[in-house]
């Protein structure tokens, strides 16, 4: 005689019930709900949103940004989205600088930053620092800093300078405190681009810290084939790292 006061439960025939669970499965409904919820969350994070956020005066950074976007979108499960930061110079000043019209790219609101899974930021140099336009953008993220809204998000940089000694590395160095204070993770491309990183047969922007180009003092030089390919490589590499961090 069984000591258990009730008959032992008998498993029903393996007939499929709702959501593919056998009809006789004794799995509590709560566990089923949690399993479905976990599956839904997994599907939701399959596509990472990476913002390519840039500031450009004459278009050189925009060219590199397009290549970064191309690299990001070449990786399955990653969606790159282009944005630019607001301009703070007046139309009159820009006209005196002979600056062309801005690209037809949406302007990013800083409050939208937490909606991205990672960032590729691009800006030209101003005496070895990011330009005032991008600094103003970062200065507006104080509320996000207070909330810790960007902690743990991966980020990488690219830049442009007028000359070979104009700050290809320094401009990125001096931008790092902004992401460090937000607790973000900097992802440099390193030397993974390969042979072009070591070549001395051509003028080439970029470094292990990030892609780059030389614009010349009058803005007459445009990104070379190698510089564009480096930017595309950086975008693809960053996408792969972002996926690993999100796994």
C-alpha positions as CSV (number, residue, x, y, z in Angstrom):
1,X,0.0,0.0,0.0
2,X,1.4,3.4,-1.0
3,X,2.2,5.8,1.8
4,X,1.2,8.7,-0.5
5,X,-2.5,9.5,0.1
6,X,-3.2,10.1,-3.5
7,X,-2.8,7.9,-6.6
8,X,0.5,8.5,-8.5
9,X,-0.1,10.9,-11.4
10,X,0.0,9.1,-14.7
11,X,1.6,10.9,-17.7
12,X,-0.8,11.3,-20.6
13,X,0.0,10.3,-24.1
14,X,2.5,12.6,-25.7
15,X,0.0,14.7,-27.5
16,X,1.0,18.3,-28.3
17,X,-0.7,20.9,-26.3
18,X,-0.5,24.7,-26.5
19,X,3.0,26.1,-27.4
20,X,4.1,22.6,-28.3
21,X,4.1,21.4,-24.6
22,X,2.9,17.8,-24.2
23,X,-0.7,17.5,-23.1
24,X,0.3,15.6,-20.0
25,X,3.2,17.8,-19.1
26,X,3.0,18.9,-15.4
27,X,5.2,22.0,-15.9
28,X,3.7,24.8,-13.8
29,X,2.2,27.6,-15.9
30,X,4.6,30.1,-14.3
31,X,7.6,28.2,-15.6
32,X,6.0,28.1,-19.1
33,X,5.4,31.9,-19.0
34,X,9.1,32.5,-17.9
35,X,10.3,30.3,-20.7
36,X,8.3,32.1,-23.3
37,X,9.5,35.5,-21.9
38,X,13.1,34.4,-22.1
39,X,12.6,33.4,-25.7
40,X,11.0,36.7,-26.5
41,X,13.9,38.6,-24.9
42,X,16.4,36.6,-26.9
43,X,14.6,37.4,-30.1
44,X,14.4,41.1,-29.1
45,X,18.2,41.4,-28.7
46,X,19.1,39.6,-31.9
47,X,19.4,42.9,-33.8
48,X,21.7,45.4,-32.2
49,X,21.2,49.1,-32.9
50,X,24.5,50.9,-33.3
51,X,24.4,54.7,-33.7
52,X,27.0,56.3,-36.0
53,X,27.0,59.9,-34.6
54,X,29.2,62.5,-36.3
55,X,29.9,66.2,-36.7
56,X,31.2,67.4,-40.1
57,X,32.0,70.9,-41.4
58,X,33.2,70.2,-44.9
59,X,32.1,66.6,-45.4
60,X,35.3,64.5,-44.7
61,X,33.9,63.0,-41.5
62,X,30.6,62.3,-43.2
63,X,32.4,60.2,-45.9
64,X,34.1,58.1,-43.2
65,X,30.8,57.8,-41.3
66,X,29.2,56.3,-44.4
67,X,31.9,53.7,-44.5
68,X,31.5,52.9,-40.8
69,X,27.8,52.4,-41.5
70,X,28.6,50.1,-44.3
71,X,30.9,48.0,-42.1
72,X,28.3,47.8,-39.3
73,X,25.6,46.7,-41.7
74,X,27.8,44.0,-43.1
75,X,27.5,42.0,-39.9
76,X,24.4,39.9,-39.4
77,X,22.3,41.0,-36.5
78,X,23.5,44.5,-36.4
79,X,21.8,47.7,-37.7
80,X,23.8,50.9,-38.1
81,X,21.9,54.2,-38.0
82,X,23.4,57.5,-39.0
83,X,23.0,60.7,-36.9
84,X,24.7,64.1,-36.7
85,X,25.0,66.4,-33.7
86,X,23.5,69.9,-33.8
87,X,25.5,72.8,-35.3
88,X,26.2,75.7,-33.0
89,X,27.7,78.1,-35.6
90,X,25.4,80.6,-37.2
91,X,24.6,80.4,-41.0
92,X,26.5,83.6,-41.5
93,X,29.7,82.2,-39.9
94,X,29.4,78.9,-41.9
95,X,28.9,80.9,-45.1
96,X,32.1,82.9,-44.4
97,X,33.9,79.6,-43.9
98,X,32.6,78.4,-47.3
99,X,31.1,75.4,-45.6
100,X,28.8,73.3,-47.7
101,X,25.2,72.4,-46.6
102,X,24.9,69.8,-43.9
103,X,24.2,66.2,-45.0
104,X,20.6,65.1,-45.1
105,X,21.0,63.1,-41.9
106,X,18.8,63.3,-38.7
107,X,20.1,65.3,-35.7
108,X,20.4,63.1,-32.6
109,X,18.7,64.1,-29.4
110,X,20.9,63.2,-26.4
111,X,17.9,61.6,-24.7
112,X,17.8,59.0,-27.4
113,X,21.3,57.7,-26.6
114,X,20.1,55.0,-24.2
115,X,18.1,53.4,-27.0
116,X,21.3,52.3,-28.8
117,X,23.4,49.3,-28.0
118,X,26.6,51.0,-29.0
119,X,28.1,54.0,-30.7
120,X,30.6,55.0,-33.4
121,X,31.4,58.7,-32.9
122,X,33.2,60.7,-35.5
123,X,34.5,64.3,-35.4
124,X,37.3,66.5,-36.7
125,X,40.1,67.9,-34.5
126,X,40.3,71.3,-33.0
127,X,43.8,71.7,-31.6
128,X,43.9,68.1,-30.5
129,X,40.4,68.1,-29.1
130,X,36.9,67.4,-30.3
131,X,35.2,70.5,-31.8
132,X,32.8,72.6,-29.7
133,X,29.8,71.2,-31.5
134,X,30.6,67.7,-30.2
135,X,31.7,68.9,-26.8
136,X,28.3,70.7,-26.4
137,X,26.6,67.5,-27.3
138,X,28.5,65.6,-24.6
139,X,27.9,68.4,-22.1
140,X,24.2,67.9,-22.5
141,X,24.4,64.3,-21.3
142,X,24.5,65.1,-17.6
143,X,21.1,63.7,-16.9
144,X,22.1,60.4,-18.5
145,X,25.3,60.3,-16.4
146,X,23.2,60.8,-13.2
147,X,21.1,57.8,-14.2
148,X,24.0,55.7,-15.4
149,X,22.0,55.2,-18.6
150,X,25.1,54.6,-20.8
151,X,27.1,52.3,-18.4
152,X,28.5,49.3,-20.2
153,X,27.7,50.4,-23.7
154,X,30.6,50.0,-26.2
155,X,31.9,52.9,-28.2
156,X,34.6,53.7,-30.7
157,X,35.9,56.9,-32.4
158,X,37.2,58.1,-35.7
159,X,38.5,61.6,-36.7
160,X,40.1,63.9,-39.3
161,X,42.9,66.4,-39.2
162,X,44.4,68.9,-41.5
163,X,48.0,67.6,-41.3
164,X,50.0,64.5,-40.4
165,X,50.9,66.0,-37.0
166,X,47.5,67.5,-36.4
167,X,46.1,65.0,-33.8
168,X,45.1,61.7,-35.4
169,X,45.7,60.0,-32.0
170,X,45.6,62.9,-29.6
171,X,42.0,63.9,-30.7
172,X,40.8,60.4,-29.7
173,X,42.9,60.4,-26.5
174,X,41.3,63.7,-25.3
175,X,37.8,62.5,-26.1
176,X,38.1,59.4,-23.9
177,X,37.3,61.1,-20.6
178,X,33.7,61.6,-21.8
179,X,33.1,57.9,-22.3
180,X,35.0,56.9,-19.2
181,X,32.9,59.1,-16.9
182,X,29.8,57.4,-18.4
183,X,31.2,54.0,-17.7
184,X,31.3,53.1,-21.4
185,X,33.7,50.6,-23.0
186,X,36.1,51.9,-25.6
187,X,36.7,49.5,-28.5
188,X,39.8,50.4,-30.5
189,X,40.4,48.8,-34.0
190,X,44.0,48.2,-33.1
191,X,46.1,46.9,-36.0
192,X,43.6,44.3,-37.2
193,X,43.2,46.1,-40.5
194,X,46.6,44.6,-41.5
195,X,49.3,45.6,-43.9
196,X,48.0,49.1,-44.8
197,X,48.6,50.1,-41.1
198,X,52.3,49.5,-41.6
199,X,52.8,50.9,-45.1
200,X,54.9,54.0,-45.7
201,X,54.2,54.3,-49.4
202,X,51.3,56.7,-49.1
203,X,49.9,59.4,-46.8
204,X,47.3,57.7,-44.6
205,X,45.2,58.8,-41.7
206,X,44.0,56.6,-38.9
207,X,45.8,54.7,-36.1
208,X,45.2,51.9,-33.7
209,X,42.9,54.2,-31.8
210,X,40.5,54.7,-34.7
211,X,40.1,55.4,-38.4
212,X,41.0,58.9,-39.7
213,X,41.7,61.0,-42.7
214,X,43.8,64.1,-43.7
215,X,41.7,66.9,-45.1
216,X,44.5,69.5,-45.7
217,X,44.4,73.0,-44.4
218,X,41.9,74.1,-47.1
219,X,39.8,70.9,-47.0
220,X,40.9,70.0,-50.5
221,X,42.1,66.4,-49.7
222,X,39.4,63.8,-49.5
223,X,39.6,60.4,-47.8
224,X,41.7,57.9,-49.8
225,X,40.7,54.4,-50.7
226,X,42.8,53.0,-47.9
227,X,41.3,55.4,-45.4
228,X,37.7,54.6,-46.5
229,X,38.5,50.8,-46.3
230,X,39.9,51.3,-42.8
231,X,36.7,53.0,-41.7
232,X,34.6,50.2,-43.1
233,X,36.8,47.7,-41.3
234,X,36.5,49.5,-38.0
235,X,32.7,49.5,-38.3
236,X,32.6,45.8,-39.0
237,X,35.0,45.0,-36.2
238,X,33.1,47.1,-33.8
239,X,29.9,45.3,-34.7
240,X,31.4,41.9,-34.0
241,X,32.7,43.1,-30.5
242,X,29.3,44.7,-29.7
243,X,27.6,41.4,-30.5
244,X,30.0,39.5,-28.2
245,X,29.3,42.0,-25.4
246,X,25.6,41.6,-25.8
247,X,25.6,37.8,-25.8
